[in-house]
Amino acid sequence: MKKVIVIGAGISGLSAAIYAQRSGFNVTICEQHSIAGGMCTSWRRKGYLFEGAVHWLTGSSPKTVLYQLWKDTGALSDNVPVTCHDPFYSVEWEGKTLNIYRDIDKTAEQLLALSPEDKKVIESLVKDVKTLEKVEMPVTDIKGVKTENPKRMSLNLLLSLLPSLPVIGRLNKISCKDYTSFFKYRGIQKLFQFMPDEYCASSLLFTLASLHSGDGGYPEGGSLGMIAGMEKTFKDLGGALLLNTKVNKVNINNGKTIGVTLESGFLEADAVIVTQETIAACEKLFDIPLKEKWLCDLKEKISPAVCTFVGIGVRAEIKISPVPVWTLDTPIKCAGETINEIGFYNYSGLKGYAPEGCTALTTAFMGDTYDYWKKAKEEGRYNEEKKSLADEIIRVLCVKYPQTEGKIDVIDIATPLTYERYTGANKGSWMSVMKPGDKMTGRSGFVKNTEGLYFAGHRLMSPGGMPVALVSGRTAAQLVCRQFGVTF
Ligand SMILES: Cc1cc2nc3c(=O)[nH]c(=O)nc-3n(C[C@H](O)[C@H](O)[C@H](O)COP(=O)(O)OP(=O)(O)OC[C@H]3O[C@@H](n4cnc5c(N)ncnc54)[C@H](O)[C@@H]3O)c2cc1C
């Protein structure tokens, strides 16, 4: 049996490992951390559970093609209930609460009542969302692989996608900021600013389309539940998961991958699948830099998505979910950036996230603040900066929700440095920024001049996220199957 080593036990690593092991390979995953999951994780502090990754999961609806992959890997099953929180997102504006409902018609009705002068833009939004609803992330087989259950794009499906092409083309050219500026009513502009300004508008509308189609839910157990299911699937298939096992180097001899180097020595393999964040892996794992074009393009052209994440445990009930974004009277500073608005995900409706009568809240400040935090660390100000951010957040929360005053049990801040430390990702990144003009094309993970070396992970297709990680893992397993003439 040919030996495959997978570097990393995040979504992409577990996916690659499960599909390769199921195809008959002898797979070992080396994971540097003490638990599997990578970015797909949650953590407990003083009785509160902070959901660290799954906010909306594409493919959580059984109607989607992706759902079957989540099921194949054990991340989801028909027994895992999926909650579709509705409203999905809210903002407060001029004394009113504006909501993004899953049903785009319901959202539009509310917005039209608020701002009849935006009728044309609202109608165009609804039309675009309904067109994009039909577009799914493609799951196909790579060229030349033998498969038992081939997955190809049918002509009918391709034809049904045609109307979406001009819409995608138009939305890919403009930023979310440009798109939201089409609305005259400032409250509506704010409502659609849940995506960072610089992202291309298609990211925003694809998310709305996914919600409208009934997808993008939250599976019971969240990130930890999904990873536990994948880990079990892999182990039940006979795969080996080595935790606390960092790979220092991928060994290549005469253009052929022969294994990896660990602290404890050399581990031989016929093929290696790298799922450490792609840019960091290229910089750290190879003696001779890889010159592959798609790797160079990724490094030069696609920015990593980075955030500062905050979890708060409150000994009081905040029943509203999500906690609507509100404009701060006094802005706060996060890593030198001014934050004018804040809102929170609220897990109070879910069992086990907070003690009885208490609330677990989370929020994330998007933006590449890596260099700021790094400098703070080097200058010995890191903990002080985190504390001052925590104090500011507590202050604004207590002003807005006075029942929380003196009742903050815990506040936990994960900076880009935290993500870098736990997952080895470049700048602690967990997705890619898809700017206007960037293409949504996938990168194959194939390295032309090095036999037996493959990549998978969220960076392989912008904007990334769990579905890309999942699909790229499956693709990497197919690449290994093709190399050895094995049926996938
Ligand atoms: C705050 C936040 C919110 C998010 N929200 C969503 C969401 O709502 N929906 C969504 O789809 N996605 C979301 N994501 C993104 C999603 O979690 C990630 O894109 C995805 O989990 C990445 O998976 P991956 O396998 O590609 O990479 P990773 O999770 O980074 O996995 C790589 C693994 O490799 C290990 N590793 C690295 N280097 C080595 C080495 N040298 N040796 C051994 N092991 C190594 C790491 O420890 C890690 O376990 C969110 C992420 C964050 C942080």
The ligand as an SDF file (V2000), in Angstrom:
LIG
                    3D

 53 58  0  0  0  0  0  0  0  0999 V2000
  -12.9950   34.0800   12.8720 C   0  0  0  0  0  0  0  0  0  0  0  0
  -13.2120   33.1410   11.7260 C   0  0  0  0  0  0  0  0  0  0  0  0
  -14.4600   33.0330   11.1370 C   0  0  0  0  0  0  0  0  0  0  0  0
  -14.6620   32.1710   10.0590 C   0  0  0  0  0  0  0  0  0  0  0  0
  -15.9200   32.0150    9.5570 N   0  0  0  0  0  0  0  0  0  0  0  0
  -16.1270   31.1330    8.5510 C   0  0  0  0  0  0  0  0  0  0  0  0
  -17.4410   30.8560    8.0950 C   0  0  0  0  0  0  0  0  0  0  0  0
  -18.4270   31.3570    8.6330 O   0  0  0  0  0  0  0  0  0  0  0  0
  -17.6010   30.0130    7.0300 N   0  0  0  0  0  0  0  0  0  0  0  0
  -16.5260   29.4210    6.4160 C   0  0  0  0  0  0  0  0  0  0  0  0
  -16.7260   28.6830    5.4440 O   0  0  0  0  0  0  0  0  0  0  0  0
  -15.2710   29.6400    6.8570 N   0  0  0  0  0  0  0  0  0  0  0  0
  -15.0370   30.4660    7.9160 C   0  0  0  0  0  0  0  0  0  0  0  0
  -13.7800   30.6640    8.3930 N   0  0  0  0  0  0  0  0  0  0  0  0
  -12.6350   30.1490    7.6120 C   0  0  0  0  0  0  0  0  0  0  0  0
  -12.3490   28.6620    7.8190 C   0  0  0  0  0  0  0  0  0  0  0  0
  -12.3410   28.3540    9.1830 O   0  0  0  0  0  0  0  0  0  0  0  0
  -10.9920   28.3270    7.1990 C   0  0  0  0  0  0  0  0  0  0  0  0
  -10.9020   28.8490    5.8920 O   0  0  0  0  0  0  0  0  0  0  0  0
  -10.7710   26.8220    7.1050 C   0  0  0  0  0  0  0  0  0  0  0  0
  -11.0760   26.1920    8.3350 O   0  0  0  0  0  0  0  0  0  0  0  0
   -9.3260   26.5770    6.7020 C   0  0  0  0  0  0  0  0  0  0  0  0
   -9.0500   25.1990    6.6500 O   0  0  0  0  0  0  0  0  0  0  0  0
   -7.6740   24.6670    6.0900 P   0  0  0  0  0  0  0  0  0  0  0  0
   -7.6320   23.2160    6.3050 O   0  0  0  0  0  0  0  0  0  0  0  0
   -7.4600   25.1670    4.7080 O   0  0  0  0  0  0  0  0  0  0  0  0
   -6.5180   25.4060    6.9380 O   0  0  0  0  0  0  0  0  0  0  0  0
   -6.1690   25.3290    8.4890 P   0  0  0  0  0  0  0  0  0  0  0  0
   -7.3910   25.2660    9.2960 O   0  0  0  0  0  0  0  0  0  0  0  0
   -5.2210   26.4400    8.7320 O   0  0  0  0  0  0  0  0  0  0  0  0
   -5.4170   23.9330    8.6380 O   0  0  0  0  0  0  0  0  0  0  0  0
   -4.0400   23.7700    8.5240 C   0  0  0  0  0  0  0  0  0  0  0  0
   -3.5910   22.8020    9.6090 C   0  0  0  0  0  0  0  0  0  0  0  0
   -2.2100   22.5060    9.4150 O   0  0  0  0  0  0  0  0  0  0  0  0
   -1.5340   22.5090   10.6590 C   0  0  0  0  0  0  0  0  0  0  0  0
   -0.1270   22.7950   10.3750 N   0  0  0  0  0  0  0  0  0  0  0  0
    0.3790   23.9400    9.8580 C   0  0  0  0  0  0  0  0  0  0  0  0
    1.7090   23.8200    9.6860 N   0  0  0  0  0  0  0  0  0  0  0  0
    2.0460   22.5820   10.0690 C   0  0  0  0  0  0  0  0  0  0  0  0
    3.2770   21.8620   10.1050 C   0  0  0  0  0  0  0  0  0  0  0  0
    4.4230   22.3990    9.6790 N   0  0  0  0  0  0  0  0  0  0  0  0
    3.2700   20.5910   10.5970 N   0  0  0  0  0  0  0  0  0  0  0  0
    2.1060   20.0190   11.0240 C   0  0  0  0  0  0  0  0  0  0  0  0
    0.9190   20.6620   11.0130 N   0  0  0  0  0  0  0  0  0  0  0  0
    0.8860   21.9110   10.5360 C   0  0  0  0  0  0  0  0  0  0  0  0
   -2.2460   23.5980   11.4370 C   0  0  0  0  0  0  0  0  0  0  0  0
   -2.0180   23.4820   12.8220 O   0  0  0  0  0  0  0  0  0  0  0  0
   -3.6880   23.3760   11.0190 C   0  0  0  0  0  0  0  0  0  0  0  0
   -4.3300   22.4560   11.8520 O   0  0  0  0  0  0  0  0  0  0  0  0
  -13.5660   31.4430    9.5240 C   0  0  0  0  0  0  0  0  0  0  0  0
  -12.3190   31.5170   10.1450 C   0  0  0  0  0  0  0  0  0  0  0  0
  -12.1280   32.3440   11.2360 C   0  0  0  0  0  0  0  0  0  0  0  0
  -10.7820   32.3730   11.9110 C   0  0  0  0  0  0  0  0  0  0  0  0
  1  2  1  0
  2  3  1  0
  2 52  2  0
  3  4  2  0
  4  5  1  0
  4 50  1  0
  5  6  2  0
  6  7  1  0
  6 13  1  0
  7  8  2  0
  7  9  1  0
  9 10  1  0
 10 11  2  0
 10 12  1  0
 12 13  2  0
 13 14  1  0
 14 15  1  0
 14 50  1  0
 15 16  1  0
 16 17  1  0
 16 18  1  0
 18 19  1  0
 18 20  1  0
 20 21  1  0
 20 22  1  0
 22 23  1  0
 23 24  1  0
 24 25  2  0
 24 26  1  0
 24 27  1  0
 27 28  1  0
 28 29  2  0
 28 30  1  0
 28 31  1  0
 31 32  1  0
 32 33  1  0
 33 34  1  0
 33 48  1  0
 34 35  1  0
 35 36  1  0
 35 46  1  0
 36 37  1  0
 36 45  1  0
 37 38  2  0
 38 39  1  0
 39 40  1  0
 39 45  2  0
 40 41  1  0
 40 42  2  0
 42 43  1  0
 43 44  2  0
 44 45  1  0
 46 47  1  0
 46 48  1  0
 48 49  1  0
 50 51  2  0
 51 52  1  0
 52 53  1  0
M  END
$$$$
